[in-house]
Amino acid sequence: MFLRIGEIDTLNEKYQAQASIESRWPIEFDKLLPNLSSDEQTRLIQGKSISLIKYAESNWHPQLYIENILSDLKEQLRYSAKISQENNQIYICEHRDIKGIFWEKLELHHFPSDVQELSISVGSIFYDDKVILIADPYHLSGINREAFVDQQEWLLYEHVDTKQRYIKEFLFRCGDEEDDNNDDDDASTGTHKERKRSILTVTCHAARRSNYFYWNGYCLIFLITLVSFCIFAIPPNLSANRLQISCTLLLTSITFRWTVNRSLPTISYLTAMDKYAIMCLFILVILSIWHAIIGRLIFRYTPDFRVTSVTWLVNLDQYVLYTSISIYIIINGLLLIWLFCVPLRHRRELHQKDIQYRQLLSKKYRSSKKKLQNNFDYIPISVQS
């Protein structure tokens, strides 16, 4: 359960979070009996949860750890036991409350329409021959959306995904002493076989609120490039004036792109806004080159460096204007189609998952409520006196 999501630091690829992790594993009643008082045994038989003090000091537990933690982890552990209503088996439950800064690889291909995965990866010190972590089939993970700090910048989705994976490790033999300590593990896994640890990743999703970047990013770049077509209103024989304005717009666009990139991490690929900004830069450069070319043609083919409206050079300049505007409109149309079909489609899929998640929660709630209404008797368990 994500109790609180703090600041999402895109620049440093990390985020703050507070979460509660519950892990449970079955245990035989005879093994748990010596640690319980008569009152605790009675409560356990009645289906109530009992607290286990200092359980980890003398009993087996999976020794879980957080894989993607960055700073010093603050955590509190407590243990309890309860009979499961699903299979009437006793489970030990480890309640782990954690708080810290977590690392997350942020994908910015679709920036500013990106959706980020905020995950917590839980692993065990034991290898997969002793511990395998799976998502609880009877209890769903969740998130507290009301305690989200960056609500002005991000939209937090309601559903939570889980993914099971394994990390491979090779067994290195450093000496006879280490070999003696690992005899038991070698007997089960082999001394030359690679071993794996089970990892369970729990992920929530946050979508960037893109309106700010649409208006202050895409819109300003679009307007700067659009103004460059107004330069054609200047007569083509005044190529110096045209080039002066074109270069000014070009430098303005470059400076604006540097300003936007300050809020992003250094990445080896281009984001969607980067591609659009670079495309607009190329348009400004191509138009500047054309203004230089038309000025050179007028200087060469007109003896007095003067042109009229019927001159073929003026008609050629108009054809270039109409062609460049048409290409620019087509490019922006393709951009809108891509935004609707790729980034925004992903957001629609996540919204649909939210609806399915709420339906599943409602179904489980009705099912558990029905069980409580139909179950008036204690769960029968044999207790040795």
N, C-alpha and C positions, 0 to 999 in steps of 0.2 A: 504494500500500500504506500503510494507516494503521498506523504502527509503534507509536504510543502516543497514547491519548486521555487528556488531563488533566482538570482540574476543569471541569464544566459550570456556568457562572454564569447561572442563570435570571434573576436580578434585572437583570443588565446585558446580557443576550442575547449572550453570547460564550462561547467554550470554548478550551481549550489543546489543542494537538495537535502531534505529530511525524509526518511522513509522508515517503515516498519516491516520487517521480514519475519514471516512465520514458517518454520520448517518442521515437519513432523515425520516420525518413523514408528513403525509398529514395535511392540515389545510384549513378551509373554507376561501374564499376570503373576506367575510364580517368581519371576525375577524381580518384579517391582514390589512384591508383597513385603519383603523384609524391611524396606525403607518407609513403610506407611504405618501410621497409627490406626487404631480401630475406627476412630471417627473419619479419618481420611479414606479408609477402605469402604465405609458405609456411603460416604459422599460419592466415591468413584462408582460404586455399584448402582447408585441412583442416577447415574448419567451426568453428574456435575463435575466441573473441572476442579482439580486440586493443584495447589502450588507445591513445587519441589525445590526445597532450599538446598543450595550447594550440590545440585545434582551432578554437574560436570566434573566435580573433584574426584568422585569415586565411581562414575559410571561412563559407559561409552557414549560419545556424541560425535557427529560428523566433522567437527572442527572446520566450520565454514569460514570463508574470508571473502572480502570484496576485491574484485580483480582490478577495476578501473578507478580506484580511489587515488586522488592526487595529494591532498593535504592530510594532516593528522586526523584520523577518523575518531569521532566521538561516538561511542556505542554503549548500550546497556543490554545485558543479557539476563533472562529469567526463563525458568523451565516450568512446565505444567504437564499434567496427565489428564486424559479424558477418553471416554469411550465414544467411538465414532458411531453416529446414528446410521451410517450407510452400510457398514459391514460388521457392526458389533465387536470391533476389535479395539484394544487399548493402544493409544498413540501417545508418545512423548512429543511435546510441542516446545520448540525453542523460539522464544520471542526476542527478536533482536531489533532494537531501536537505534538507528544510525543517523549521523549528521556529518556532512563534510562537503568537499569540493570534488567533483567527479570529472574525469576526462571523457570527452566524446569527440569522435571524428565527425566534424560538421561538413556536410556536402553542400557546396555552393554553386553547383552547375546552373541551377535555375534561379539564382539570386536576381531580383528581390522576391520572387514568388516561391522561395524554397520552403520545404518542410523538413524540420530537423528531428532526428530520433534521439531522445534523452533516455539513456539506458543505465541500468545497474546490473553488473555481472557478478553472480555469486558462484563461488567455487569451493571445492573441498580439498584439504591437504591430502586426503587419501586418493589412491588411484581408482580407476573405474572397476577394478575387480572387487573393491570393498564398498564404494559409494557411487551411486548414479543419481544425479539430480534430475527430477522431472517436475513439470508443473502440476499443481494439485488439481485433480479432475473434479473435486467437489467444491472448491472454493475459488472464486475468480479474483484476480488482482484488480486493483482500482487506483484512483487518483483523486485527490482533493483539489478541485479546480478553484475553489474560493480562496485558497491560500497561495495563489500564484502571484509572484511579485511583479513580473514583467507583463502584466495584462495589457498595458498600453502599446507594447511592441510586438507581442506574440499572442497567438490564439492557441489555447491548449485543448486538445481533443480528449474525449471522455474515456475511450477504450484503451486497454493496455494489452500489448502483445508479449508473448513469451517464446523463446527460442532455445532449444537445447543444442549444444555443440561440445566438441572435445578438443583439448589442446594436447599435442604430442610432446613427449619428452624422451630423451635418450638416456639410457642408464650408463653412467660413467663409473669405472672401477678405479679407485685411487689408491687402494692399499688393502692389506689383509684385514686390518681392523674394520674398515668399512664393509668388507665382504662378510665378516662375521655378523655385523649388525643387520645386514640385509638378507640373511639366509632365508628367512621366512618369505620375504617378498620374491626372492629369486625362485623359490620352489614353485610359486604359483604363476609367475609371469615369465620366467626365463631370464637368464643373465644377459642375453644379447638381443632381446626383443624390446622395441620401443613401447613405452607405457603412456597411457593417456589419463587425463583428469577430466572429469565431467564439469561442464560450465552451464549454468542456466542464466540467460539474459532476459531481463524484464524491461520492456521498452514502452515509453509513452511518446506521443508525437506533439510537436509544437510548430504551428505554421506562422510565418512572419506576416505581420500586418503590412501589406505592401503599398497602401495608398500613399504614404509619405514618399516612398521611392518612385512611385509612378508619376507623382506631380513634380517632385524635386529632382528626379533623375531622368526618366524617359522623356517627360514633357519638356524639360529645359533643353535637353540635347536635341529633341525634335524641333523646337523653336529656333535654336541657334542655326541648325542646318537649313531650316525653312527660310530664314532671313537671307541666307547666301544666294537664293534664287532672285531676291530683290535687286541684286547687283546688276542683273541684266537690264534694269531700267536705265542705267548709265550708258550713254552712247559707247559703242565698242571702240571708237578711236581714242577714248580716254582710258586706255588700259592701265595706266599708272594708278588712277583712282580705284579702278576695279581691284587691282592686285593689293592695294593698301587695305581695303575693307576685307577682302578675302583672307589675307594673312592675319588680320586682327581677329576675325571670327575663328580662324584655325587655332591661334594661341589661346583664345578664350575657351574653346572646347577642350584643349589639352589640359589647361589649368583646372577646369571643372572636373575632368576625369581623375586627376591626381587627388583632388579633394574627396571624391567619393571613395577612392581606393584606400584612404587612411582608416576607414572604419572596417576594413576587411583584412583577414589574415593573409600572409604571403603564401599563395598557392601556385601550383605548377600548371594550372589550366585557366581558361577564361570563363567567366560567368556570363549569363545571358546579357546582362547590362554592359559588360566589357565588349562583347561582340557587337552589340548595337552601337556603342560609342565609337569603336574602331571603324565600323562601317561608315558612320557619319563623318569621321575624320578623312577617310579615303574619298568620300564625295566632295568634301571641301578642297582636298588636294587636287582632285581631278578638275574641279571647276576653276581653281587657281591656274592650273596648267592651261586650260582652255582660254582663259582671259589673256594669258601671255601669248598663246598661239594666234588668237584673233588680232591682237595688237601688232604682232609681227607681220601677219598677212596684210593688214591695212597699210602698214608702213611700206611694204614692198609693192603693192599693186595700186596704190593711190599716190600720185605724185605730190599732191598738196596735203596729204595726211587728213583728208576730209572725206566723209561718207554721207550718203543720202539714204532715204528710206527705200529707195528702189535698187540700191546696190546689192549685188549678190552676196557680199560678205555679211550684210545685215540680215538677209534671209537665212543664211547659214547659221548665224548666231541665234536666230529665233528657233530654228530646228533643234539646235543643241539644247536650248531652254526647255522646249516642249518634251523632248526625249528624256532629259534628266529628271524633270518633274514627274513624268509617267513612271520611270523606273523607281523613283523614290516612293511614290504612292503604292506601287506594287510591293515593294520591300516591306513597307509598314503594314500593308494588308496581310502579307505572309506572316509577319511577326504576331499580329493579333490572332490569326488562326492557330499558330504554334502555341501561344499562351493559353488559348482555350482548350486545345487538344492534349497538351502535355502537363504543364504544372497545375493548371486549374482542374484538370481531370483527376490528378492524384488527390487533390483536396476533396473532390466530390466522392472519391472512393473511401477516403478516411471518414467523411461525414456519414456515408452509408454504414461503415463499420460501427460508428457510434450508435446508430439506430439499432443495429443487430445486437450490440452489447447491452443496450437498455432493455431490449426484448428478452435477452437471455437472463439478465438479472431479475426481471419481473417474473419470469418462468420459474427460476430457482427459488425465489421468495415465496411464490404460491405453493410450490411443492413442499418446501420445508414447513410452512405454516400448516399445510394439510397433514403432514406427518405428526406434528405436535398435537393437533386436535384429535387424531386417531390413536395416539399412543398414550394410554393412561397407566400402563403397568411398568414396573421396573424391568430393566434388562437383566435376564437371568444369567448369573455368573457363579460358578462354583467357587467357594472360598474355603480354604483349609484352615481350620481352627487349631 
